[in-house]
Amino acid sequence: MVQKEIVLQKQMADVIIVGGGPAGISAATILARAGKKVVVIERGNFAGSKNVFGGAIYAKPTAEIFPNFEEEAPLERCNTEHRYALLGEDDGTVISYKNPIHCQKGETNSYTVIRAKWDRWCAEQAKKEGAYIVTETIVREIIIKESKVVGIKTDLEEFYAPITIIADGVNSLLTKQLGLRKETQPKEVALGIKEVITLSKEKIQDRFNLDDKTGVIYTIAGGPMLGMLGLGYIYTNQESISIGVGVSLEELQKRNIKPYEILNELKEHPSIAPLIKDGDLKEYSAHLIPEGGYNSMPKILGNGFMVAGDAAMFVNNVHWEGTNLAMLSGKLAAETAIVALEQNDFSEHTLELYKKKLKHSFILKDLKTYRNVIPTLEHNASAFLGFYPKKINEFMEMFTSVDSIPKRQKYRTFIKNIFKERNLFKIALDMLKLLKLVWGVIVR
Ligand SMILES: Cc1cc2nc3c(=O)[nH]c(=O)nc-3n(C[C@H](O)[C@H](O)[C@H](O)COP(=O)(O)OP(=O)(O)OC[C@H]3O[C@@H](n4cnc5c(N)ncnc54)[C@H](O)[C@@H]3O)c2cc1C
């Protein structure tokens, strides 16, 4: 402790950024490009070393920060197909949307990437623009003077700047320290676990019907997650498959299930097992995913600070979007910081511009649009994520089976069974809830 105090130094910058993830690095790139003195502090030994995600970054938002990324960045595959799999216990219904245009320049929707490579490349771009990135350093504390955030403290140094951008991810210690949010509640987060499974390029392309550039994304509901608030995914990389699940932490605690048990069951499901057969496990990781969305957002700015990315709960779980919200919120925070630096005014009043920009962007609009989706699914998981998905698969089984029973008789038996298992009143109530949800998303 005494030793640490001896080496404690003071460093000055225009903006300090805590966290070298997509939010922090995007903010740093924009600020450095504008000629500002910016310091990023990242606890990992390089940007990306601590970061986990499913697999896709989105082309258009990324190009707003790194216009050259499609030519230069380490990308795996451009995703031309999205498959939605609704799994029963052993069966499954998959619908797919495919459009080859999504692999043409300027039309690409998303790319799969490996975060350790991708984040590192983004950090290199920020450095080229002039950002100073300090790695293997944990920010322990925010320094506040006269009710203003004026810097941060690591174990060995103090860094001072008129603006701090907090981008330290979902478990943001700094927003908790500032009293912007309470301890993360289990219902506000999902636990994401993921495996990277190596497979030869040829096998991946054969099994998923791809060529050497294109990729496919699977969003998976049901299977081992039947009746639970949880989703699974598969992303195809060049020579590996990323497969994982994200399940509400509250649900896992309530049912006393381990997330890897769910992932193992998913990997054994007859609709999934053939896709990963003979693959070798390369990596296993776990990470929290903000789930609270609009309803759990902390205060995102104040005198001398702004909060971006997962630290602000900017994740759209319905679409597995997080990096795009992180990158663009980082960009908007940086643009606000540039205005504040020009005006030499770092008050909450000036930084309100950040909130205005967020409100005008898709970030707050989408989070607001979906604000009731997760709570509704959570409260009705056994029906919407259990009973009905099962029935859809049962319907498909009945519809595709050829036997000697007349079709009308089969339809009638199917409908009779539905009402036996869930009475008319409950079904009507479910439909009402569904309508209300859809109305809330589309109209309100
Ligand atoms: C399983 C899973 C699957 C996902 N799939 C997708 C997907 O396919 N597509 C998508 O767009 N999004 C996805 N997401 C969400 C996406 O990963 C996040 O939204 C995104 O990474 C948020 O970026 P960020 O910069 O805010 O935070 P992070 O990426 O978490 O970065 C925060 C950084 O801060 C550093 N840090 C934290 N505390 C400190 C400290 N005290 N001092 C110094 N450094 C610190 C960390 O080391 C880290 O590098 C997924 C998330 C998970 C968990």
PDBQT file of the ligand as one rigid body, heavy atoms in Angstrom, charges set to zero:
ROOT
HETATM    1  C1  LIG A 501     -22.868 -14.575 -24.860  1.00  0.00    +0.000 C 
HETATM    2  C2  LIG A 501     -23.010 -13.237 -25.522  1.00  0.00    +0.000 A 
HETATM    3  C3  LIG A 501     -23.351 -13.166 -26.864  1.00  0.00    +0.000 A 
HETATM    4  C4  LIG A 501     -23.461 -11.942 -27.514  1.00  0.00    +0.000 A 
HETATM    5  N1  LIG A 501     -23.673 -11.894 -28.862  1.00  0.00    +0.000 NA
HETATM    6  C5  LIG A 501     -23.653 -10.719 -29.517  1.00  0.00    +0.000 A 
HETATM    7  C6  LIG A 501     -23.679 -10.664 -30.946  1.00  0.00    +0.000 A 
HETATM    8  O1  LIG A 501     -23.647 -11.684 -31.627  1.00  0.00    +0.000 OA
HETATM    9  N2  LIG A 501     -23.693  -9.455 -31.538  1.00  0.00    +0.000 N 
HETATM   10  C7  LIG A 501     -23.652  -8.297 -30.813  1.00  0.00    +0.000 A 
HETATM   11  O2  LIG A 501     -23.660  -7.215 -31.408  1.00  0.00    +0.000 OA
HETATM   12  N3  LIG A 501     -23.592  -8.326 -29.458  1.00  0.00    +0.000 NA
HETATM   13  C8  LIG A 501     -23.571  -9.499 -28.798  1.00  0.00    +0.000 A 
HETATM   14  N4  LIG A 501     -23.443  -9.525 -27.434  1.00  0.00    +0.000 N 
HETATM   15  C9  LIG A 501     -23.376  -8.246 -26.699  1.00  0.00    +0.000 C 
HETATM   16  C10 LIG A 501     -22.024  -7.559 -26.877  1.00  0.00    +0.000 C 
HETATM   17  O3  LIG A 501     -20.977  -8.472 -26.617  1.00  0.00    +0.000 OA
HETATM   18  C11 LIG A 501     -21.909  -6.374 -25.925  1.00  0.00    +0.000 C 
HETATM   19  O4  LIG A 501     -23.069  -5.603 -26.012  1.00  0.00    +0.000 OA
HETATM   20  C12 LIG A 501     -20.683  -5.517 -26.235  1.00  0.00    +0.000 C 
HETATM   21  O5  LIG A 501     -19.503  -6.244 -26.095  1.00  0.00    +0.000 OA
HETATM   22  C13 LIG A 501     -20.660  -4.311 -25.303  1.00  0.00    +0.000 C 
HETATM   23  O6  LIG A 501     -19.507  -3.565 -25.508  1.00  0.00    +0.000 OA
HETATM   24  P1  LIG A 501     -18.930  -2.652 -24.336  1.00  0.00    +0.000 P 
HETATM   25  O7  LIG A 501     -17.729  -1.987 -24.891  1.00  0.00    +0.000 OA
HETATM   26  O8  LIG A 501     -20.010  -1.838 -23.766  1.00  0.00    +0.000 OA
HETATM   27  O9  LIG A 501     -18.530  -3.697 -23.184  1.00  0.00    +0.000 OA
HETATM   28  P2  LIG A 501     -17.473  -4.871 -23.188  1.00  0.00    +0.000 P 
HETATM   29  O10 LIG A 501     -17.317  -5.477 -24.519  1.00  0.00    +0.000 OA
HETATM   30  O11 LIG A 501     -17.855  -5.757 -22.053  1.00  0.00    +0.000 OA
HETATM   31  O12 LIG A 501     -16.104  -4.133 -22.843  1.00  0.00    +0.000 OA
HETATM   32  C14 LIG A 501     -15.860  -3.592 -21.569  1.00  0.00    +0.000 C 
HETATM   33  C15 LIG A 501     -14.361  -3.521 -21.381  1.00  0.00    +0.000 C 
HETATM   34  O13 LIG A 501     -14.071  -2.862 -20.162  1.00  0.00    +0.000 OA
HETATM   35  C16 LIG A 501     -13.004  -3.527 -19.505  1.00  0.00    +0.000 C 
HETATM   36  N5  LIG A 501     -13.135  -3.210 -18.085  1.00  0.00    +0.000 N 
HETATM   37  C17 LIG A 501     -14.166  -3.545 -17.255  1.00  0.00    +0.000 A 
HETATM   38  N6  LIG A 501     -13.965  -3.034 -16.024  1.00  0.00    +0.000 NA
HETATM   39  C18 LIG A 501     -12.795  -2.358 -16.091  1.00  0.00    +0.000 A 
HETATM   40  C19 LIG A 501     -12.055  -1.604 -15.122  1.00  0.00    +0.000 A 
HETATM   41  N7  LIG A 501     -12.506  -1.420 -13.885  1.00  0.00    +0.000 N 
HETATM   42  N8  LIG A 501     -10.878  -1.068 -15.505  1.00  0.00    +0.000 NA
HETATM   43  C20 LIG A 501     -10.424  -1.226 -16.785  1.00  0.00    +0.000 A 
HETATM   44  N9  LIG A 501     -11.083  -1.925 -17.729  1.00  0.00    +0.000 NA
HETATM   45  C21 LIG A 501     -12.260  -2.467 -17.385  1.00  0.00    +0.000 A 
HETATM   46  C22 LIG A 501     -13.209  -4.994 -19.872  1.00  0.00    +0.000 C 
HETATM   47  O14 LIG A 501     -12.014  -5.739 -19.760  1.00  0.00    +0.000 OA
HETATM   48  C23 LIG A 501     -13.701  -4.895 -21.305  1.00  0.00    +0.000 C 
HETATM   49  O15 LIG A 501     -12.657  -4.940 -22.251  1.00  0.00    +0.000 OA
HETATM   50  C24 LIG A 501     -23.303 -10.740 -26.772  1.00  0.00    +0.000 A 
HETATM   51  C25 LIG A 501     -22.971 -10.804 -25.416  1.00  0.00    +0.000 A 
HETATM   52  C26 LIG A 501     -22.797 -12.034 -24.794  1.00  0.00    +0.000 A 
HETATM   53  C27 LIG A 501     -22.373 -12.062 -23.360  1.00  0.00    +0.000 C 
ENDROOT
TORSDOF 0
